[in-house]
C-alpha cells in the first residue's frame, strides 16, 4: 500500500487517467487534464520525482477523492 508522501507524478497521472481525465496538453513539466464535464486540473508531470503532500492533497480535493480512497486505489 502506498502512502501520500511517496507518490510520483507518473502514478498520479495514471490514476487520473483511470478516472476518465484526458491529457489535453502539456506546458513544460505540467500536464493539463480535463473531463467530459469541462473540469480542468493541472498536474506536475514528474516521472520519478515525488509529488509533495500538500499539492497532492489539493489535487485530490479538486478531483473529489478522499485520501483513503486514493491510497487504496493505487
N, C-alpha and C positions, 0 to 999 in steps of 0.2 A: 504494500500500500504506500502511495506517495504522500508526502507532506507538503504543505503550502510553501515551505521555504526551500524546496528543491525542484521546482517545476521549470522546465526550459521553455523557451519561446516556441520551439517546434512542437512540443507536446500540447501546449495551449492552442496552437493553430489547428492541429489535428482534432482536438476536442471540439473547437468551434465549428469546423467543417462537418463533424458528425452531427452537430445540432442543426445544420442546414444553412449556416453562414457561408457566403460565397466571397472569395477574394476578388474585389473589383479592380484594385490597382495596388502598386507598391510605390512608396515615396521614400527613398533611402533605405533605412533599416526598419521601416514600419509598413505593415500591410493594412489596407483599409477593407473591412468586411461589411457586407450588407445582407439583409434578409429580404424575403419577398415583401414584407410589410414596409420596407424602406428604412429600417433601423440601421444606423451606421456605427461601427465600433472600430477604433484604431488599436492595433496590437503590434508590439515590437517583434520583429522577425529574427530573434536570436536563435541560432542553431544549437549551440552548446552553452550559451550564457544563461544564467538563472534569472528569471523574472522576479523582481523584488516583491515582497509580500504585500506591501501597500498598493502597488499598481495592480497586482493580481486580484486583490480583494475588490478594487474599484471595477475592474473588467468583469468579474463575476457578478457584481451588483448590477452593472449595466445589462448583462445577459439575462439576469433574473434567476440565477442558480445559487444555491447555498454552498458554503464551503464544504460541508459534509457530502452533499451530492456530487460535487466536483471531485473530491478525494476518492469516492467510491467508483466514479466513472473512469478515472484514468488509471 
